[in-house]
Amino acid sequence: MPGDGSRRGWRAHPLLFALHALIIAHFAFQMAYSGYMVFFVLRPEGVDGPLFAAALELPHDFMVTRRLYAIEHWIAAAGLAVYLGLTEIGPRLRAARSDPTPRSE
C-alpha cells in the first residue's frame, strides 16, 4: 500500500539492514582477500607488477592457482555489482522515474 511505509523495504527492519550490510561486507572481503592472494602471496620472486614474459617461466600449478584466485575476484566483483544493482541502484532509478514532480536545478 502506498503511504504506509512498506516501500522502505529492508531499511525499515534492522535485521534486514544488518543482513544487507553483511552481504556487501562479504563481497568486499572476498575481493580484498583474493586480490591480496594474487598480488602479494602468490607473487613470483623478482616480479613487481604485471607478469608479462615471466608468466612463461612459472610452474603450471602456480599459474593455475593465481588464475583461480583472479577468477574468484572477478566473480565477487560481478556478484557485488549485480547485488547493488538489484538492491540499491535499480530501486532508486525506479523511484526517480516514477516521481511526478519535475526537478528544477
ChimeraX commands (.cxc) that place a marker at each C-alpha (Angstrom):
marker #1 position 0.00,0.00,0.00 radius 0.5
marker #1 position 1.40,3.41,-0.90 radius 0.5
marker #1 position 1.98,5.70,2.01 radius 0.5
marker #1 position 2.18,3.07,4.75 radius 0.5
marker #1 position 5.97,2.87,4.76 radius 0.5
marker #1 position 6.14,-0.58,3.12 radius 0.5
marker #1 position 8.20,0.77,0.21 radius 0.5
marker #1 position 11.14,1.36,2.51 radius 0.5
marker #1 position 11.88,-2.36,2.33 radius 0.5
marker #1 position 14.92,-3.56,4.24 radius 0.5
marker #1 position 15.69,-0.08,5.58 radius 0.5
marker #1 position 12.67,-0.34,7.87 radius 0.5
marker #1 position 13.90,-3.55,9.53 radius 0.5
marker #1 position 17.20,-3.57,11.45 radius 0.5
marker #1 position 17.81,-7.29,10.86 radius 0.5
marker #1 position 17.34,-6.94,7.11 radius 0.5
marker #1 position 19.62,-3.91,7.11 radius 0.5
marker #1 position 22.26,-5.92,9.02 radius 0.5
marker #1 position 21.92,-8.77,6.51 radius 0.5
marker #1 position 22.29,-6.31,3.62 radius 0.5
marker #1 position 25.43,-4.83,5.20 radius 0.5
marker #1 position 26.79,-8.33,5.87 radius 0.5
marker #1 position 26.30,-9.38,2.24 radius 0.5
marker #1 position 28.11,-6.27,0.98 radius 0.5
marker #1 position 30.91,-6.77,3.53 radius 0.5
marker #1 position 31.27,-10.41,2.46 radius 0.5
marker #1 position 31.67,-9.45,-1.20 radius 0.5
marker #1 position 34.19,-6.72,-0.26 radius 0.5
marker #1 position 36.18,-9.09,1.97 radius 0.5
marker #1 position 36.21,-11.76,-0.74 radius 0.5
marker #1 position 37.53,-9.25,-3.27 radius 0.5
marker #1 position 40.19,-7.97,-0.86 radius 0.5
marker #1 position 41.31,-11.49,0.08 radius 0.5
marker #1 position 41.60,-12.76,-3.49 radius 0.5
marker #1 position 43.41,-9.58,-4.56 radius 0.5
marker #1 position 45.82,-9.99,-1.65 radius 0.5
marker #1 position 46.47,-13.62,-2.63 radius 0.5
marker #1 position 47.15,-12.77,-6.28 radius 0.5
marker #1 position 49.27,-9.66,-5.80 radius 0.5
marker #1 position 51.12,-10.36,-2.55 radius 0.5
marker #1 position 51.12,-14.04,-1.55 radius 0.5
marker #1 position 51.35,-15.69,-4.99 radius 0.5
marker #1 position 53.79,-13.20,-6.46 radius 0.5
marker #1 position 56.83,-14.73,-8.14 radius 0.5
marker #1 position 60.26,-13.72,-6.91 radius 0.5
marker #1 position 61.67,-10.65,-8.62 radius 0.5
marker #1 position 58.41,-9.55,-10.26 radius 0.5
marker #1 position 56.80,-6.31,-9.08 radius 0.5
marker #1 position 53.74,-5.74,-11.24 radius 0.5
marker #1 position 52.39,-7.47,-14.31 radius 0.5
marker #1 position 53.94,-10.82,-15.15 radius 0.5
marker #1 position 54.31,-10.37,-18.93 radius 0.5
marker #1 position 57.09,-12.72,-20.10 radius 0.5
marker #1 position 57.72,-14.01,-16.56 radius 0.5
marker #1 position 54.43,-15.92,-16.85 radius 0.5
marker #1 position 56.10,-18.30,-19.32 radius 0.5
marker #1 position 58.65,-19.37,-16.72 radius 0.5
marker #1 position 56.20,-20.11,-13.89 radius 0.5
marker #1 position 55.18,-23.66,-12.99 radius 0.5
marker #1 position 51.77,-24.66,-14.29 radius 0.5
marker #1 position 50.27,-25.31,-10.83 radius 0.5
marker #1 position 51.41,-21.91,-9.58 radius 0.5
marker #1 position 49.85,-20.11,-12.55 radius 0.5
marker #1 position 46.60,-22.07,-12.23 radius 0.5
marker #1 position 46.37,-21.17,-8.54 radius 0.5
marker #1 position 46.90,-17.47,-9.34 radius 0.5
marker #1 position 44.26,-17.59,-12.05 radius 0.5
marker #1 position 41.74,-19.30,-9.79 radius 0.5
marker #1 position 42.14,-16.53,-7.22 radius 0.5
marker #1 position 41.81,-13.95,-10.01 radius 0.5
marker #1 position 38.61,-15.63,-11.21 radius 0.5
marker #1 position 37.32,-15.62,-7.63 radius 0.5
marker #1 position 37.98,-11.88,-7.53 radius 0.5
marker #1 position 36.05,-11.25,-10.76 radius 0.5
marker #1 position 33.13,-13.41,-9.62 radius 0.5
marker #1 position 32.94,-11.47,-6.33 radius 0.5
marker #1 position 33.11,-8.13,-8.18 radius 0.5
marker #1 position 30.35,-9.20,-10.58 radius 0.5
marker #1 position 28.24,-10.50,-7.70 radius 0.5
marker #1 position 28.61,-7.24,-5.81 radius 0.5
marker #1 position 27.70,-5.24,-8.92 radius 0.5
marker #1 position 24.57,-7.34,-9.52 radius 0.5
marker #1 position 23.57,-7.23,-5.85 radius 0.5
marker #1 position 23.98,-3.46,-5.63 radius 0.5
marker #1 position 22.17,-3.04,-8.92 radius 0.5
marker #1 position 19.18,-5.02,-7.66 radius 0.5
marker #1 position 19.03,-3.60,-4.14 radius 0.5
marker #1 position 20.33,-0.03,-4.43 radius 0.5
marker #1 position 20.63,1.39,-7.93 radius 0.5
marker #1 position 17.55,-0.16,-9.53 radius 0.5
marker #1 position 15.07,0.88,-6.84 radius 0.5
marker #1 position 16.47,4.41,-6.76 radius 0.5
marker #1 position 16.21,4.76,-10.54 radius 0.5
marker #1 position 12.66,3.38,-10.49 radius 0.5
marker #1 position 11.70,5.83,-7.75 radius 0.5
marker #1 position 13.28,8.74,-9.62 radius 0.5
marker #1 position 11.47,7.83,-12.84 radius 0.5
marker #1 position 8.09,7.45,-11.15 radius 0.5
marker #1 position 8.42,10.74,-9.24 radius 0.5
marker #1 position 5.76,13.01,-10.81 radius 0.5
marker #1 position 7.32,16.25,-9.57 radius 0.5
marker #1 position 9.83,17.78,-12.00 radius 0.5
marker #1 position 13.16,18.74,-10.55 radius 0.5
marker #1 position 14.41,22.24,-11.15 radius 0.5
marker #1 position 18.10,22.86,-10.80 radius 0.5
marker link #1:1,2 radius 0.2
marker link #1:2,3 radius 0.2
marker link #1:3,4 radius 0.2
marker link #1:4,5 radius 0.2
marker link #1:5,6 radius 0.2
marker link #1:6,7 radius 0.2
marker link #1:7,8 radius 0.2
marker link #1:8,9 radius 0.2
marker link #1:9,10 radius 0.2
marker link #1:10,11 radius 0.2
marker link #1:11,12 radius 0.2
marker link #1:12,13 radius 0.2
marker link #1:13,14 radius 0.2
marker link #1:14,15 radius 0.2
marker link #1:15,16 radius 0.2
marker link #1:16,17 radius 0.2
marker link #1:17,18 radius 0.2
marker link #1:18,19 radius 0.2
marker link #1:19,20 radius 0.2
marker link #1:20,21 radius 0.2
marker link #1:21,22 radius 0.2
marker link #1:22,23 radius 0.2
marker link #1:23,24 radius 0.2
marker link #1:24,25 radius 0.2
marker link #1:25,26 radius 0.2
marker link #1:26,27 radius 0.2
marker link #1:27,28 radius 0.2
marker link #1:28,29 radius 0.2
marker link #1:29,30 radius 0.2
marker link #1:30,31 radius 0.2
marker link #1:31,32 radius 0.2
marker link #1:32,33 radius 0.2
marker link #1:33,34 radius 0.2
marker link #1:34,35 radius 0.2
marker link #1:35,36 radius 0.2
marker link #1:36,37 radius 0.2
marker link #1:37,38 radius 0.2
marker link #1:38,39 radius 0.2
marker link #1:39,40 radius 0.2
marker link #1:40,41 radius 0.2
marker link #1:41,42 radius 0.2
marker link #1:42,43 radius 0.2
marker link #1:43,44 radius 0.2
marker link #1:44,45 radius 0.2
marker link #1:45,46 radius 0.2
marker link #1:46,47 radius 0.2
marker link #1:47,48 radius 0.2
marker link #1:48,49 radius 0.2
marker link #1:49,50 radius 0.2
marker link #1:50,51 radius 0.2
marker link #1:51,52 radius 0.2
marker link #1:52,53 radius 0.2
marker link #1:53,54 radius 0.2
marker link #1:54,55 radius 0.2
marker link #1:55,56 radius 0.2
marker link #1:56,57 radius 0.2
marker link #1:57,58 radius 0.2
marker link #1:58,59 radius 0.2
marker link #1:59,60 radius 0.2
marker link #1:60,61 radius 0.2
marker link #1:61,62 radius 0.2
marker link #1:62,63 radius 0.2
marker link #1:63,64 radius 0.2
marker link #1:64,65 radius 0.2
marker link #1:65,66 radius 0.2
marker link #1:66,67 radius 0.2
marker link #1:67,68 radius 0.2
marker link #1:68,69 radius 0.2
marker link #1:69,70 radius 0.2
marker link #1:70,71 radius 0.2
marker link #1:71,72 radius 0.2
marker link #1:72,73 radius 0.2
marker link #1:73,74 radius 0.2
marker link #1:74,75 radius 0.2
marker link #1:75,76 radius 0.2
marker link #1:76,77 radius 0.2
marker link #1:77,78 radius 0.2
marker link #1:78,79 radius 0.2
marker link #1:79,80 radius 0.2
marker link #1:80,81 radius 0.2
marker link #1:81,82 radius 0.2
marker link #1:82,83 radius 0.2
marker link #1:83,84 radius 0.2
marker link #1:84,85 radius 0.2
marker link #1:85,86 radius 0.2
marker link #1:86,87 radius 0.2
marker link #1:87,88 radius 0.2
marker link #1:88,89 radius 0.2
marker link #1:89,90 radius 0.2
marker link #1:90,91 radius 0.2
marker link #1:91,92 radius 0.2
marker link #1:92,93 radius 0.2
marker link #1:93,94 radius 0.2
marker link #1:94,95 radius 0.2
marker link #1:95,96 radius 0.2
marker link #1:96,97 radius 0.2
marker link #1:97,98 radius 0.2
marker link #1:98,99 radius 0.2
marker link #1:99,100 radius 0.2
marker link #1:100,101 radius 0.2
marker link #1:101,102 radius 0.2
marker link #1:102,103 radius 0.2
marker link #1:103,104 radius 0.2
marker link #1:104,105 radius 0.2
view
